[in-house]
Amino acid sequence: MAVTSEARGRGVGTALLTRCINQARTLGWKGLSLSVEDGNTAARTLYERCGFVTVGRTGNSDTMLREL
């Protein structure tokens, strides 16, 4: 998932991620995971705000999990 620089700060990323979480819950999934690279502070803040927590690390990125 990505948001163009022109759309950042307008709630687009939050809306997309919230929709993904809700759809996964509707489908009966137990959780969602993603990776975020070091230095991507804006994305990490969004993920944490949406309930993702760091559960692992590979190279220069963390694996984050949102249990449903």
C-alpha positions as CSV (number, residue, x, y, z in Angstrom):
1,M,0.0,0.0,0.0
2,A,1.3,3.4,-0.8
3,V,-0.1,7.0,-0.8
4,T,1.3,9.6,-3.2
5,S,3.1,12.5,-1.6
6,E,0.3,14.9,-2.7
7,A,-2.3,12.9,-0.7
8,R,-0.2,12.4,2.4
9,G,-1.5,14.0,5.6
10,R,-5.1,13.9,4.4
11,G,-6.2,10.6,6.1
12,V,-5.9,8.5,2.9
13,G,-3.5,6.0,4.5
14,T,-5.7,5.7,7.6
15,A,-8.8,5.1,5.5
16,L,-7.1,2.5,3.4
17,L,-5.6,0.6,6.3
18,T,-8.8,0.8,8.3
19,R,-10.7,-0.6,5.3
20,C,-8.2,-3.5,5.0
21,I,-8.5,-4.3,8.7
22,N,-12.3,-4.2,8.6
23,Q,-12.3,-6.4,5.4
24,A,-9.9,-8.9,7.0
25,R,-12.1,-9.1,10.1
26,T,-15.2,-9.6,7.9
27,L,-13.5,-12.5,6.2
28,G,-12.7,-14.1,9.5
29,W,-8.9,-13.6,9.4
30,K,-7.1,-13.8,12.8
31,G,-4.7,-11.0,12.0
32,L,-2.7,-9.0,9.5
33,S,1.0,-8.5,9.3
34,L,3.3,-6.1,7.5
35,S,6.8,-4.9,7.3
36,V,8.1,-1.4,7.8
37,E,11.6,-0.3,7.0
38,D,13.8,1.7,9.3
39,G,13.3,5.4,8.8
40,N,9.7,5.2,7.6
41,T,8.5,7.0,10.7
42,A,5.2,8.2,9.2
43,A,4.2,4.7,8.2
44,R,5.2,3.2,11.5
45,T,3.2,5.9,13.3
46,L,0.1,5.0,11.2
47,Y,0.5,1.3,11.8
48,E,0.9,1.8,15.6
49,R,-2.1,4.1,15.7
50,C,-4.1,1.3,13.9
51,G,-3.1,-1.2,16.5
52,F,-0.1,-2.9,14.9
53,V,2.7,-4.0,17.2
54,T,6.3,-5.1,16.4
55,V,6.7,-8.9,16.6
56,G,10.0,-9.5,14.7
57,R,12.8,-8.0,12.7
58,T,14.5,-9.0,9.4
59,G,17.4,-6.9,8.1
60,N,16.4,-3.3,8.1
61,S,12.7,-3.7,8.8
62,D,10.3,-4.7,11.5
63,T,7.5,-7.1,11.1
64,M,4.3,-5.8,12.7
65,L,1.1,-7.7,13.6
66,R,-2.5,-6.5,14.1
67,E,-4.5,-9.2,15.8
68,L,-8.2,-9.3,14.9
